Amino acid sequence: MIHGPKEVTSLPVAAVEEEVRDVPLTAFDDNDGRQSGSGGMCQNLGHLEYEITSDDGFSCRSDSLDGAWKQVTEKVQDARTASRLKHLSYAGLTGVQMFGLSHPSVVYLIEQLYGASYCRRYKFKYHRHEMVERELELVNPSGCIRTEPFSGRNPTDMFSFLMSRYRTLPEYCGRDINEEIAMKSSRRATSMDLPMAMRFRKLKGFSKECVGVYRSTIHGRGLFCKRSIDAGEMIIEYAGEVIRNSMTDIREKYYESKGIGCYMFRIDDTDVVDATMKGSAARFINHSCDPNCYSKVITVDNRKHIVIFAMRKILRGEELTYDYKFPIEEIKIPCTCGAKRCRRYLN
């Protein structure tokens, strides 16, 4: 199918920012009329437009300085011809001179305008601008992303899928007698009646059934209870890679450079659990000034473990929280737990 020609005005035109194809003051020095020799291609691009108006109703526009003043001089010559006056001579005068842009005082002021430092090819006469800061701000210094080397993906949150609104939370339940009877035998393995070592060995299977990570109003995501938990029961171990205390600062700087959130828990003065890259769901437990859990360091088979215990009876659908107990510092971290006894700050 062949379509007939249409008018250009019928096509939608995207809004473009003002583009300076060449440094204005550099182009002003060229008096050979090359400003108006760009043709129709320049009219389709963003460019400067010059307008001259007077109080008596005269107005003219042009894409170049010489073109604007040429219209003025033609009108002046026509008016003098109608009045039988001798024509004036404009030989040697250019649009730059008529606008006054070649005057040193005007150039001095133009070089101070905002954005003048972005004119790379212009040689400043009265001011010097640093271009280093501008180069750092540019995402693509060459102007095209396809000409830039691949530097890797942007830093992203690898646990963002856990905050999805489509992952439904467990329904809040007050008391369900049938559930209590059905889950009584499985909870007995982590109850307070058994020795600590036996309870800890059954903890891994128990934690997968009773807790899960879902979207939280406190801080993006949190750990929620999928079934009721009695007071004093073991809930989950804060598992991860055990590192020395001296390695924490190095790990934190590395994670920050990669745009990764840091999850660490201190065991004692010498050891720290790093659950950032590998660890259990306990790393997503949020802080609360009125918590329903608490953390405790236990020793099983001559190894120390951080275990989260239930401070009170926790019903299905509740979010698990504990007090981070950060030391008091001058730079405050705001608290968003929403508890009635909230201290407003974590530290």
C-alpha angles and dihedrals in degrees: 000000000000117000122208121241117280132201117266091232091066093065119089112247120207116229111255129193120244108277125197106207093192134010105278097222091048091053091048090065091060105087097174094092097255091138092076095040097083093094128201094328092072091050091059092052128067110277144153119274122202122210130186120193134172136196093251092066100265115141135166137172135198142163092236137046094237092049093053095050092042089064090051094050092048091054090048092051091048091051092050091048090053089050091046092243128146116265119252121237117238096174113145094016119119134187091255091058094043091053090047093237093131093060111109093229092054092047089050090056096042092055089059095055119118110268095023089118089066091067098098101175096048119098108220116223102191107015137044123212127194113235097187095086092049092052091054092052094054114099091198109022092190092053096243126077092209091065093052122091117252109259100179134266125314115265109273137178108256091200096050092113089067089065093057113134089218093068100091119221121234110268114257111251127188103196127341112183094191092053092047091055094045094049097039095096094048093048091049089074091066099034123121094252094076128071117271095246093052092048091050093052090057093044099089095060093040095053093055091057101042105041138042140174117250141154112298134196092214100063116345098281136017145172116269133192114248094189136014118285125200123230114274096020123136110250110176141334120244092232128181144108114323110223136170120269091243090061096059097084092048092049093047093052091048093050092048091052089054094044093245124143115242122233115185135152125191117231098183140321093298108032133055130184111230108199097166100106100017126019147100130287089265089088089073095060107120130219123258132179087216101040130182095205139047134200126236134181112228131180119228121172090351092303127111120232133183110227129184115224130192111252092195138356108303118203127214112277096028120125116241114234138167136182112268090203095209116185118255112268137172094241103068126213110211117234120225100181093118094216121152091240095044114156091209092230135059091215 
